[in-house]
Amino acid sequence: MVEKKDELTDAGLELSDLHPDHEKHLCHITSLRNMKTVGALSKDAQYLCVVCGRAARRAVNLCEPAKL
């Protein structure tokens, strides 16, 4: 999956350019260092992001969620 992100960066795009709700995603929230929120959204995780490997309770909080 790293290749996919590298391709986006090479094209001058960021993940946030591709999906408008990126501010709800754990990768964005982690980049803001809001770890209390990250912990709350990750508790009892049901989904895994295939891009970054983060886990979340709800799919809406991940860029590319896959059910665990």
CHARMM internal coordinates of N, CA and C (Angstrom, degrees):
IC EDIT
DIST 1 N 1 CA 1.4483
DIST 1 CA 1 C 1.5281
ANGL 1 N 1 CA 1 C 112.55
DIST 1 C 2 N 1.3181
ANGL 1 CA 1 C 2 N 117.32
DIHE 1 N 1 CA 1 C 2 N -21.55
DIST 2 N 2 CA 1.4568
ANGL 1 C 2 N 2 CA 119.97
DIHE 1 CA 1 C 2 N 2 CA 178.22
DIST 2 CA 2 C 1.5197
ANGL 2 N 2 CA 2 C 110.11
DIHE 1 C 2 N 2 CA 2 C -60.23
DIST 2 C 3 N 1.3315
ANGL 2 CA 2 C 3 N 116.86
DIHE 2 N 2 CA 2 C 3 N -36.79
DIST 3 N 3 CA 1.4603
ANGL 2 C 3 N 3 CA 120.74
DIHE 2 CA 2 C 3 N 3 CA 179.14
DIST 3 CA 3 C 1.5219
ANGL 3 N 3 CA 3 C 110.69
DIHE 2 C 3 N 3 CA 3 C -56.95
DIST 3 C 4 N 1.3361
ANGL 3 CA 3 C 4 N 116.89
DIHE 3 N 3 CA 3 C 4 N -41.57
DIST 4 N 4 CA 1.4622
ANGL 3 C 4 N 4 CA 121.03
DIHE 3 CA 3 C 4 N 4 CA -179.77
DIST 4 CA 4 C 1.5239
ANGL 4 N 4 CA 4 C 110.31
DIHE 3 C 4 N 4 CA 4 C -60.00
DIST 4 C 5 N 1.3235
ANGL 4 CA 4 C 5 N 117.42
DIHE 4 N 4 CA 4 C 5 N -45.81
DIST 5 N 5 CA 1.4585
ANGL 4 C 5 N 5 CA 120.62
DIHE 4 CA 4 C 5 N 5 CA 179.70
DIST 5 CA 5 C 1.5224
ANGL 5 N 5 CA 5 C 110.75
DIHE 4 C 5 N 5 CA 5 C -65.56
DIST 5 C 6 N 1.3426
ANGL 5 CA 5 C 6 N 117.29
DIHE 5 N 5 CA 5 C 6 N -40.97
DIST 6 N 6 CA 1.4590
ANGL 5 C 6 N 6 CA 120.79
DIHE 5 CA 5 C 6 N 6 CA 178.02
DIST 6 CA 6 C 1.5237
ANGL 6 N 6 CA 6 C 111.17
DIHE 5 C 6 N 6 CA 6 C -61.26
DIST 6 C 7 N 1.3279
ANGL 6 CA 6 C 7 N 116.88
DIHE 6 N 6 CA 6 C 7 N -39.31
DIST 7 N 7 CA 1.4625
ANGL 6 C 7 N 7 CA 120.57
DIHE 6 CA 6 C 7 N 7 CA 178.32
DIST 7 CA 7 C 1.5238
ANGL 7 N 7 CA 7 C 110.52
DIHE 6 C 7 N 7 CA 7 C -63.22
DIST 7 C 8 N 1.3246
ANGL 7 CA 7 C 8 N 116.97
DIHE 7 N 7 CA 7 C 8 N -40.03
DIST 8 N 8 CA 1.4649
ANGL 7 C 8 N 8 CA 120.88
DIHE 7 CA 7 C 8 N 8 CA 179.08
DIST 8 CA 8 C 1.5158
ANGL 8 N 8 CA 8 C 110.54
DIHE 7 C 8 N 8 CA 8 C -64.66
DIST 8 C 9 N 1.3291
ANGL 8 CA 8 C 9 N 116.08
DIHE 8 N 8 CA 8 C 9 N -45.04
DIST 9 N 9 CA 1.4593
ANGL 8 C 9 N 9 CA 120.53
DIHE 8 CA 8 C 9 N 9 CA -179.67
DIST 9 CA 9 C 1.5256
ANGL 9 N 9 CA 9 C 110.49
DIHE 8 C 9 N 9 CA 9 C -63.62
DIST 9 C 10 N 1.3293
ANGL 9 CA 9 C 10 N 116.54
DIHE 9 N 9 CA 9 C 10 N -42.27
DIST 10 N 10 CA 1.4638
ANGL 9 C 10 N 10 CA 120.82
DIHE 9 CA 9 C 10 N 10 CA 178.40
DIST 10 CA 10 C 1.5266
ANGL 10 N 10 CA 10 C 111.38
DIHE 9 C 10 N 10 CA 10 C -61.29
DIST 10 C 11 N 1.3251
ANGL 10 CA 10 C 11 N 116.52
DIHE 10 N 10 CA 10 C 11 N -31.31
DIST 11 N 11 CA 1.4615
ANGL 10 C 11 N 11 CA 121.17
DIHE 10 CA 10 C 11 N 11 CA 179.77
DIST 11 CA 11 C 1.5308
ANGL 11 N 11 CA 11 C 111.55
DIHE 10 C 11 N 11 CA 11 C -84.10
DIST 11 C 12 N 1.3385
ANGL 11 CA 11 C 12 N 116.84
DIHE 11 N 11 CA 11 C 12 N -0.63
DIST 12 N 12 CA 1.4602
ANGL 11 C 12 N 12 CA 120.81
DIHE 11 CA 11 C 12 N 12 CA -179.59
DIST 12 CA 12 C 1.5154
ANGL 12 N 12 CA 12 C 113.34
DIHE 11 C 12 N 12 CA 12 C 80.39
DIST 12 C 13 N 1.3303
ANGL 12 CA 12 C 13 N 116.55
DIHE 12 N 12 CA 12 C 13 N 18.37
DIST 13 N 13 CA 1.4609
ANGL 12 C 13 N 13 CA 121.21
DIHE 12 CA 12 C 13 N 13 CA -179.55
DIST 13 CA 13 C 1.5207
ANGL 13 N 13 CA 13 C 110.07
DIHE 12 C 13 N 13 CA 13 C -110.53
DIST 13 C 14 N 1.2989
ANGL 13 CA 13 C 14 N 115.55
DIHE 13 N 13 CA 13 C 14 N 151.41
DIST 14 N 14 CA 1.4571
ANGL 13 C 14 N 14 CA 122.68
DIHE 13 CA 13 C 14 N 14 CA 172.76
DIST 14 CA 14 C 1.5239
ANGL 14 N 14 CA 14 C 107.32
DIHE 13 C 14 N 14 CA 14 C -114.04
DIST 14 C 15 N 1.3382
ANGL 14 CA 14 C 15 N 117.04
DIHE 14 N 14 CA 14 C 15 N 160.29
DIST 15 N 15 CA 1.4590
ANGL 14 C 15 N 15 CA 119.66
DIHE 14 CA 14 C 15 N 15 CA 177.46
DIST 15 CA 15 C 1.5206
ANGL 15 N 15 CA 15 C 111.53
DIHE 14 C 15 N 15 CA 15 C -56.70
DIST 15 C 16 N 1.3260
ANGL 15 CA 15 C 16 N 117.21
DIHE 15 N 15 CA 15 C 16 N -35.79
DIST 16 N 16 CA 1.4641
ANGL 15 C 16 N 16 CA 120.69
DIHE 15 CA 15 C 16 N 16 CA -179.25
DIST 16 CA 16 C 1.5221
ANGL 16 N 16 CA 16 C 111.96
DIHE 15 C 16 N 16 CA 16 C -64.46
DIST 16 C 17 N 1.3351
ANGL 16 CA 16 C 17 N 117.88
DIHE 16 N 16 CA 16 C 17 N -22.22
DIST 17 N 17 CA 1.4597
ANGL 16 C 17 N 17 CA 120.98
DIHE 16 CA 16 C 17 N 17 CA 177.10
DIST 17 CA 17 C 1.5240
ANGL 17 N 17 CA 17 C 111.54
DIHE 16 C 17 N 17 CA 17 C -72.88
DIST 17 C 18 N 1.3154
ANGL 17 CA 17 C 18 N 116.84
DIHE 17 N 17 CA 17 C 18 N -22.47
DIST 18 N 18 CA 1.4543
ANGL 17 C 18 N 18 CA 121.33
DIHE 17 CA 17 C 18 N 18 CA -173.07
DIST 18 CA 18 C 1.5201
ANGL 18 N 18 CA 18 C 114.48
DIHE 17 C 18 N 18 CA 18 C -95.18
DIST 18 C 19 N 1.3102
ANGL 18 CA 18 C 19 N 117.95
DIHE 18 N 18 CA 18 C 19 N -19.19
DIST 19 N 19 CA 1.4603
ANGL 18 C 19 N 19 CA 119.92
DIHE 18 CA 18 C 19 N 19 CA 177.50
DIST 19 CA 19 C 1.5248
ANGL 19 N 19 CA 19 C 109.68
DIHE 18 C 19 N 19 CA 19 C -144.70
DIST 19 C 20 N 1.3224
ANGL 19 CA 19 C 20 N 115.89
DIHE 19 N 19 CA 19 C 20 N 123.35
DIST 20 N 20 CA 1.4681
ANGL 19 C 20 N 20 CA 121.81
DIHE 19 CA 19 C 20 N 20 CA -171.25
DIST 20 CA 20 C 1.5244
ANGL 20 N 20 CA 20 C 116.04
DIHE 19 C 20 N 20 CA 20 C -66.16
DIST 20 C 21 N 1.3233
ANGL 20 CA 20 C 21 N 119.39
DIHE 20 N 20 CA 20 C 21 N -21.03
DIST 21 N 21 CA 1.4690
ANGL 20 C 21 N 21 CA 120.63
DIHE 20 CA 20 C 21 N 21 CA -178.21
DIST 21 CA 21 C 1.5241
ANGL 21 N 21 CA 21 C 112.23
DIHE 20 C 21 N 21 CA 21 C -94.17
DIST 21 C 22 N 1.3134
ANGL 21 CA 21 C 22 N 117.43
DIHE 21 N 21 CA 21 C 22 N 25.14
DIST 22 N 22 CA 1.4633
ANGL 21 C 22 N 22 CA 121.36
DIHE 21 CA 21 C 22 N 22 CA -176.24
DIST 22 CA 22 C 1.5288
ANGL 22 N 22 CA 22 C 112.38
DIHE 21 C 22 N 22 CA 22 C -58.84
DIST 22 C 23 N 1.3200
ANGL 22 CA 22 C 23 N 118.28
DIHE 22 N 22 CA 22 C 23 N -27.07
DIST 23 N 23 CA 1.4688
ANGL 22 C 23 N 23 CA 120.61
DIHE 22 CA 22 C 23 N 23 CA 179.85
DIST 23 CA 23 C 1.5289
ANGL 23 N 23 CA 23 C 112.11
DIHE 22 C 23 N 23 CA 23 C -64.83
DIST 23 C 24 N 1.3358
ANGL 23 CA 23 C 24 N 118.38
DIHE 23 N 23 CA 23 C 24 N -14.87
DIST 24 N 24 CA 1.4657
ANGL 23 C 24 N 24 CA 122.81
DIHE 23 CA 23 C 24 N 24 CA 177.72
DIST 24 CA 24 C 1.5278
ANGL 24 N 24 CA 24 C 112.08
DIHE 23 C 24 N 24 CA 24 C -91.67
DIST 24 C 25 N 1.3285
ANGL 24 CA 24 C 25 N 117.49
DIHE 24 N 24 CA 24 C 25 N -7.37
DIST 25 N 25 CA 1.4572
ANGL 24 C 25 N 25 CA 121.54
DIHE 24 CA 24 C 25 N 25 CA -174.20
DIST 25 CA 25 C 1.5269
ANGL 25 N 25 CA 25 C 111.79
DIHE 24 C 25 N 25 CA 25 C -85.92
DIST 25 C 26 N 1.3313
ANGL 25 CA 25 C 26 N 114.74
DIHE 25 N 25 CA 25 C 26 N 145.04
DIST 26 N 26 CA 1.4642
ANGL 25 C 26 N 26 CA 120.35
DIHE 25 CA 25 C 26 N 26 CA -177.82
DIST 26 CA 26 C 1.5202
ANGL 26 N 26 CA 26 C 113.04
DIHE 25 C 26 N 26 CA 26 C -58.72
DIST 26 C 27 N 1.3264
ANGL 26 CA 26 C 27 N 118.27
DIHE 26 N 26 CA 26 C 27 N -34.04
DIST 27 N 27 CA 1.4704
ANGL 26 C 27 N 27 CA 118.92
DIHE 26 CA 26 C 27 N 27 CA 179.74
DIST 27 CA 27 C 1.5266
ANGL 27 N 27 CA 27 C 110.46
DIHE 26 C 27 N 27 CA 27 C -63.28
DIST 27 C 28 N 1.3184
ANGL 27 CA 27 C 28 N 117.56
DIHE 27 N 27 CA 27 C 28 N -39.16
DIST 28 N 28 CA 1.4640
ANGL 27 C 28 N 28 CA 120.87
DIHE 27 CA 27 C 28 N 28 CA 178.53
DIST 28 CA 28 C 1.5318
ANGL 28 N 28 CA 28 C 110.66
DIHE 27 C 28 N 28 CA 28 C -70.94
DIST 28 C 29 N 1.3196
ANGL 28 CA 28 C 29 N 116.60
DIHE 28 N 28 CA 28 C 29 N -45.54
DIST 29 N 29 CA 1.4660
ANGL 28 C 29 N 29 CA 121.05
DIHE 28 CA 28 C 29 N 29 CA -178.78
DIST 29 CA 29 C 1.5287
ANGL 29 N 29 CA 29 C 110.41
DIHE 28 C 29 N 29 CA 29 C -63.09
DIST 29 C 30 N 1.3361
ANGL 29 CA 29 C 30 N 117.12
DIHE 29 N 29 CA 29 C 30 N -38.07
DIST 30 N 30 CA 1.4636
ANGL 29 C 30 N 30 CA 121.06
DIHE 29 CA 29 C 30 N 30 CA 176.40
DIST 30 CA 30 C 1.5216
ANGL 30 N 30 CA 30 C 110.98
DIHE 29 C 30 N 30 CA 30 C -64.35
DIST 30 C 31 N 1.3269
ANGL 30 CA 30 C 31 N 117.11
DIHE 30 N 30 CA 30 C 31 N -39.70
DIST 31 N 31 CA 1.4713
ANGL 30 C 31 N 31 CA 120.07
DIHE 30 CA 30 C 31 N 31 CA -179.96
DIST 31 CA 31 C 1.5264
ANGL 31 N 31 CA 31 C 111.68
DIHE 30 C 31 N 31 CA 31 C -64.07
DIST 31 C 32 N 1.3340
ANGL 31 CA 31 C 32 N 116.50
DIHE 31 N 31 CA 31 C 32 N -23.80
DIST 32 N 32 CA 1.4657
ANGL 31 C 32 N 32 CA 121.53
DIHE 31 CA 31 C 32 N 32 CA 176.39
DIST 32 CA 32 C 1.5290
ANGL 32 N 32 CA 32 C 111.78
DIHE 31 C 32 N 32 CA 32 C -85.13
DIST 32 C 33 N 1.3402
ANGL 32 CA 32 C 33 N 116.00
DIHE 32 N 32 CA 32 C 33 N -3.96
DIST 33 N 33 CA 1.4695
ANGL 32 C 33 N 33 CA 123.15
DIHE 32 CA 32 C 33 N 33 CA -179.63
DIST 33 CA 33 C 1.5342
ANGL 33 N 33 CA 33 C 112.41
DIHE 32 C 33 N 33 CA 33 C 63.28
DIST 33 C 34 N 1.3188
ANGL 33 CA 33 C 34 N 116.52
DIHE 33 N 33 CA 33 C 34 N 33.05
DIST 34 N 34 CA 1.4583
ANGL 33 C 34 N 34 CA 121.80
DIHE 33 CA 33 C 34 N 34 CA 177.63
DIST 34 CA 34 C 1.5326
ANGL 34 N 34 CA 34 C 107.75
DIHE 33 C 34 N 34 CA 34 C -93.76
DIST 34 C 35 N 1.3225
ANGL 34 CA 34 C 35 N 115.58
DIHE 34 N 34 CA 34 C 35 N 72.18
DIST 35 N 35 CA 1.4520
ANGL 34 C 35 N 35 CA 121.20
DIHE 34 CA 34 C 35 N 35 CA -170.92
DIST 35 CA 35 C 1.5260
ANGL 35 N 35 CA 35 C 113.75
DIHE 34 C 35 N 35 CA 35 C -70.43
DIST 35 C 36 N 1.3118
ANGL 35 CA 35 C 36 N 117.99
DIHE 35 N 35 CA 35 C 36 N -26.09
DIST 36 N 36 CA 1.4668
ANGL 35 C 36 N 36 CA 120.21
DIHE 35 CA 35 C 36 N 36 CA 176.42
DIST 36 CA 36 C 1.5311
ANGL 36 N 36 CA 36 C 109.48
DIHE 35 C 36 N 36 CA 36 C -63.61
DIST 36 C 37 N 1.3179
ANGL 36 CA 36 C 37 N 116.74
DIHE 36 N 36 CA 36 C 37 N -42.89
DIST 37 N 37 CA 1.4625
ANGL 36 C 37 N 37 CA 121.20
DIHE 36 CA 36 C 37 N 37 CA 178.09
DIST 37 CA 37 C 1.5251
ANGL 37 N 37 CA 37 C 110.55
DIHE 36 C 37 N 37 CA 37 C -68.49
DIST 37 C 38 N 1.3209
ANGL 37 CA 37 C 38 N 117.43
DIHE 37 N 37 CA 37 C 38 N -41.13
DIST 38 N 38 CA 1.4622
ANGL 37 C 38 N 38 CA 121.49
DIHE 37 CA 37 C 38 N 38 CA 177.98
DIST 38 CA 38 C 1.5265
ANGL 38 N 38 CA 38 C 109.73
DIHE 37 C 38 N 38 CA 38 C -57.75
DIST 38 C 39 N 1.3113
ANGL 38 CA 38 C 39 N 116.71
DIHE 38 N 38 CA 38 C 39 N -45.59
DIST 39 N 39 CA 1.4605
ANGL 38 C 39 N 39 CA 121.07
DIHE 38 CA 38 C 39 N 39 CA 179.16
DIST 39 CA 39 C 1.5162
ANGL 39 N 39 CA 39 C 112.37
DIHE 38 C 39 N 39 CA 39 C -61.06
DIST 39 C 40 N 1.3160
ANGL 39 CA 39 C 40 N 116.70
DIHE 39 N 39 CA 39 C 40 N -43.87
DIST 40 N 40 CA 1.4636
ANGL 39 C 40 N 40 CA 121.00
DIHE 39 CA 39 C 40 N 40 CA -179.55
DIST 40 CA 40 C 1.5282
ANGL 40 N 40 CA 40 C 111.37
DIHE 39 C 40 N 40 CA 40 C -65.30
DIST 40 C 41 N 1.3266
ANGL 40 CA 40 C 41 N 117.37
DIHE 40 N 40 CA 40 C 41 N -41.09
DIST 41 N 41 CA 1.4666
ANGL 40 C 41 N 41 CA 121.01
DIHE 40 CA 40 C 41 N 41 CA -178.58
DIST 41 CA 41 C 1.5265
ANGL 41 N 41 CA 41 C 112.43
DIHE 40 C 41 N 41 CA 41 C -74.25
DIST 41 C 42 N 1.3282
ANGL 41 CA 41 C 42 N 117.04
DIHE 41 N 41 CA 41 C 42 N -21.98
DIST 42 N 42 CA 1.4625
ANGL 41 C 42 N 42 CA 121.68
DIHE 41 CA 41 C 42 N 42 CA -178.01
DIST 42 CA 42 C 1.5225
ANGL 42 N 42 CA 42 C 113.00
DIHE 41 C 42 N 42 CA 42 C -90.60
DIST 42 C 43 N 1.3179
ANGL 42 CA 42 C 43 N 117.06
DIHE 42 N 42 CA 42 C 43 N -18.66
DIST 43 N 43 CA 1.4643
ANGL 42 C 43 N 43 CA 121.19
DIHE 42 CA 42 C 43 N 43 CA -177.13
DIST 43 CA 43 C 1.5297
ANGL 43 N 43 CA 43 C 110.09
DIHE 42 C 43 N 43 CA 43 C -59.98
DIST 43 C 44 N 1.3289
ANGL 43 CA 43 C 44 N 115.98
DIHE 43 N 43 CA 43 C 44 N 135.19
DIST 44 N 44 CA 1.4650
ANGL 43 C 44 N 44 CA 122.69
DIHE 43 CA 43 C 44 N 44 CA -179.24
DIST 44 CA 44 C 1.5314
ANGL 44 N 44 CA 44 C 111.48
DIHE 43 C 44 N 44 CA 44 C 56.83
DIST 44 C 45 N 1.3105
ANGL 44 CA 44 C 45 N 116.00
DIHE 44 N 44 CA 44 C 45 N 45.93
DIST 45 N 45 CA 1.4711
ANGL 44 C 45 N 45 CA 122.19
DIHE 44 CA 44 C 45 N 45 CA -176.08
DIST 45 CA 45 C 1.5264
ANGL 45 N 45 CA 45 C 112.51
DIHE 44 C 45 N 45 CA 45 C -56.16
DIST 45 C 46 N 1.3201
ANGL 45 CA 45 C 46 N 115.11
DIHE 45 N 45 CA 45 C 46 N 137.36
DIST 46 N 46 CA 1.4614
ANGL 45 C 46 N 46 CA 123.55
DIHE 45 CA 45 C 46 N 46 CA 177.27
DIST 46 CA 46 C 1.5291
ANGL 46 N 46 CA 46 C 112.06
DIHE 45 C 46 N 46 CA 46 C -119.33
DIST 46 C 47 N 1.3484
ANGL 46 CA 46 C 47 N 116.36
DIHE 46 N 46 CA 46 C 47 N -12.75
DIST 47 N 47 CA 1.4655
ANGL 46 C 47 N 47 CA 121.92
DIHE 46 CA 46 C 47 N 47 CA -175.71
DIST 47 CA 47 C 1.5218
ANGL 47 N 47 CA 47 C 110.49
DIHE 46 C 47 N 47 CA 47 C -132.63
DIST 47 C 48 N 1.3206
ANGL 47 CA 47 C 48 N 115.87
DIHE 47 N 47 CA 47 C 48 N 151.18
DIST 48 N 48 CA 1.4528
ANGL 47 C 48 N 48 CA 123.46
DIHE 47 CA 47 C 48 N 48 CA 177.62
DIST 48 CA 48 C 1.5223
ANGL 48 N 48 CA 48 C 108.02
DIHE 47 C 48 N 48 CA 48 C -125.20
DIST 48 C 49 N 1.3219
ANGL 48 CA 48 C 49 N 117.73
DIHE 48 N 48 CA 48 C 49 N 135.85
DIST 49 N 49 CA 1.4625
ANGL 48 C 49 N 49 CA 121.78
DIHE 48 CA 48 C 49 N 49 CA 177.20
DIST 49 CA 49 C 1.5264
ANGL 49 N 49 CA 49 C 108.56
DIHE 48 C 49 N 49 CA 49 C -81.25
DIST 49 C 50 N 1.3261
ANGL 49 CA 49 C 50 N 116.87
DIHE 49 N 49 CA 49 C 50 N 125.14
DIST 50 N 50 CA 1.4608
ANGL 49 C 50 N 50 CA 120.16
DIHE 49 CA 49 C 50 N 50 CA -179.63
DIST 50 CA 50 C 1.5280
ANGL 50 N 50 CA 50 C 111.91
DIHE 49 C 50 N 50 CA 50 C -77.95
DIST 50 C 51 N 1.3302
ANGL 50 CA 50 C 51 N 118.22
DIHE 50 N 50 CA 50 C 51 N -8.69
DIST 51 N 51 CA 1.4612
ANGL 50 C 51 N 51 CA 121.97
DIHE 50 CA 50 C 51 N 51 CA 177.61
DIST 51 CA 51 C 1.5263
ANGL 51 N 51 CA 51 C 110.83
DIHE 50 C 51 N 51 CA 51 C -87.79
DIST 51 C 52 N 1.3389
ANGL 51 CA 51 C 52 N 117.03
DIHE 51 N 51 CA 51 C 52 N -51.30
DIST 52 N 52 CA 1.4673
ANGL 51 C 52 N 52 CA 120.02
DIHE 51 CA 51 C 52 N 52 CA -172.56
DIST 52 CA 52 C 1.5250
ANGL 52 N 52 CA 52 C 114.27
DIHE 51 C 52 N 52 CA 52 C -113.37
DIST 52 C 53 N 1.3358
ANGL 52 CA 52 C 53 N 118.18
DIHE 52 N 52 CA 52 C 53 N -12.83
DIST 53 N 53 CA 1.4544
ANGL 52 C 53 N 53 CA 121.19
DIHE 52 CA 52 C 53 N 53 CA 178.69
DIST 53 CA 53 C 1.5154
ANGL 53 N 53 CA 53 C 114.94
DIHE 52 C 53 N 53 CA 53 C 85.74
DIST 53 C 54 N 1.3222
ANGL 53 CA 53 C 54 N 118.11
DIHE 53 N 53 CA 53 C 54 N 1.74
DIST 54 N 54 CA 1.4609
ANGL 53 C 54 N 54 CA 120.12
DIHE 53 CA 53 C 54 N 54 CA 177.69
DIST 54 CA 54 C 1.5267
ANGL 54 N 54 CA 54 C 109.48
DIHE 53 C 54 N 54 CA 54 C -71.41
DIST 54 C 55 N 1.3331
ANGL 54 CA 54 C 55 N 115.42
DIHE 54 N 54 CA 54 C 55 N 154.75
DIST 55 N 55 CA 1.4572
ANGL 54 C 55 N 55 CA 121.46
DIHE 54 CA 54 C 55 N 55 CA 179.97
DIST 55 CA 55 C 1.5210
ANGL 55 N 55 CA 55 C 109.39
DIHE 54 C 55 N 55 CA 55 C -119.14
DIST 55 C 56 N 1.3403
ANGL 55 CA 55 C 56 N 116.02
DIHE 55 N 55 CA 55 C 56 N 144.79
DIST 56 N 56 CA 1.4626
ANGL 55 C 56 N 56 CA 121.10
DIHE 55 CA 55 C 56 N 56 CA -178.56
DIST 56 CA 56 C 1.5260
ANGL 56 N 56 CA 56 C 110.37
DIHE 55 C 56 N 56 CA 56 C -145.45
DIST 56 C 57 N 1.3156
ANGL 56 CA 56 C 57 N 115.13
DIHE 56 N 56 CA 56 C 57 N 157.10
DIST 57 N 57 CA 1.4584
ANGL 56 C 57 N 57 CA 121.18
DIHE 56 CA 56 C 57 N 57 CA 177.42
DIST 57 CA 57 C 1.5276
ANGL 57 N 57 CA 57 C 110.95
DIHE 56 C 57 N 57 CA 57 C -68.48
DIST 57 C 58 N 1.3491
ANGL 57 CA 57 C 58 N 116.55
DIHE 57 N 57 CA 57 C 58 N -37.21
DIST 58 N 58 CA 1.4706
ANGL 57 C 58 N 58 CA 121.04
DIHE 57 CA 57 C 58 N 58 CA -176.66
DIST 58 CA 58 C 1.5298
ANGL 58 N 58 CA 58 C 110.41
DIHE 57 C 58 N 58 CA 58 C -119.22
DIST 58 C 59 N 1.3067
ANGL 58 CA 58 C 59 N 116.12
DIHE 58 N 58 CA 58 C 59 N 142.43
DIST 59 N 59 CA 1.4668
ANGL 58 C 59 N 59 CA 122.11
DIHE 58 CA 58 C 59 N 59 CA -179.78
DIST 59 CA 59 C 1.5219
ANGL 59 N 59 CA 59 C 112.14
DIHE 58 C 59 N 59 CA 59 C -61.55
DIST 59 C 60 N 1.3123
ANGL 59 CA 59 C 60 N 117.47
DIHE 59 N 59 CA 59 C 60 N -31.06
DIST 60 N 60 CA 1.4679
ANGL 59 C 60 N 60 CA 121.66
DIHE 59 CA 59 C 60 N 60 CA -177.12
DIST 60 CA 60 C 1.5300
ANGL 60 N 60 CA 60 C 112.44
DIHE 59 C 60 N 60 CA 60 C -61.71
DIST 60 C 61 N 1.3211
ANGL 60 CA 60 C 61 N 117.35
DIHE 60 N 60 CA 60 C 61 N -18.00
DIST 61 N 61 CA 1.4647
ANGL 60 C 61 N 61 CA 121.25
DIHE 60 CA 60 C 61 N 61 CA -177.97
DIST 61 CA 61 C 1.5258
ANGL 61 N 61 CA 61 C 113.71
DIHE 60 C 61 N 61 CA 61 C -94.18
DIST 61 C 62 N 1.3330
ANGL 61 CA 61 C 62 N 116.84
DIHE 61 N 61 CA 61 C 62 N 13.78
DIST 62 N 62 CA 1.4628
ANGL 61 C 62 N 62 CA 121.60
DIHE 61 CA 61 C 62 N 62 CA 179.31
DIST 62 CA 62 C 1.5237
ANGL 62 N 62 CA 62 C 110.29
DIHE 61 C 62 N 62 CA 62 C -132.63
DIST 62 C 63 N 1.3272
ANGL 62 CA 62 C 63 N 116.09
DIHE 62 N 62 CA 62 C 63 N 151.47
DIST 63 N 63 CA 1.4724
ANGL 62 C 63 N 63 CA 121.00
DIHE 62 CA 62 C 63 N 63 CA -179.92
DIST 63 CA 63 C 1.5271
ANGL 63 N 63 CA 63 C 111.89
DIHE 62 C 63 N 63 CA 63 C -69.97
DIST 63 C 64 N 1.3271
ANGL 63 CA 63 C 64 N 116.56
DIHE 63 N 63 CA 63 C 64 N -48.73
DIST 64 N 64 CA 1.4687
ANGL 63 C 64 N 64 CA 122.97
DIHE 63 CA 63 C 64 N 64 CA -178.00
DIST 64 CA 64 C 1.5257
ANGL 64 N 64 CA 64 C 108.31
DIHE 63 C 64 N 64 CA 64 C -132.61
DIST 64 C 65 N 1.3451
ANGL 64 CA 64 C 65 N 117.71
DIHE 64 N 64 CA 64 C 65 N 78.09
DIST 65 N 65 CA 1.4610
ANGL 64 C 65 N 65 CA 120.44
DIHE 64 CA 64 C 65 N 65 CA -174.61
DIST 65 CA 65 C 1.5279
ANGL 65 N 65 CA 65 C 113.90
DIHE 64 C 65 N 65 CA 65 C -74.96
DIST 65 C 66 N 1.3334
ANGL 65 CA 65 C 66 N 114.57
DIHE 65 N 65 CA 65 C 66 N 146.13
DIST 66 N 66 CA 1.4576
ANGL 65 C 66 N 66 CA 122.84
DIHE 65 CA 65 C 66 N 66 CA 171.95
DIST 66 CA 66 C 1.5255
ANGL 66 N 66 CA 66 C 106.60
DIHE 65 C 66 N 66 CA 66 C -133.13
DIST 66 C 67 N 1.3188
ANGL 66 CA 66 C 67 N 117.33
DIHE 66 N 66 CA 66 C 67 N 134.24
DIST 67 N 67 CA 1.4603
ANGL 66 C 67 N 67 CA 122.27
DIHE 66 CA 66 C 67 N 67 CA -179.38
DIST 67 CA 67 C 1.5268
ANGL 67 N 67 CA 67 C 109.38
DIHE 66 C 67 N 67 CA 67 C -64.62
DIST 67 C 68 N 1.3333
ANGL 67 CA 67 C 68 N 116.37
DIHE 67 N 67 CA 67 C 68 N 133.53
DIST 68 N 68 CA 1.4738
ANGL 67 C 68 N 68 CA 120.60
DIHE 67 CA 67 C 68 N 68 CA 177.44
DIST 68 CA 68 C 1.5191
ANGL 68 N 68 CA 68 C 110.27
DIHE 67 C 68 N 68 CA 68 C -75.59
END
COOR INIT
IC SEED 1 N 1 CA 1 C
IC BUILD
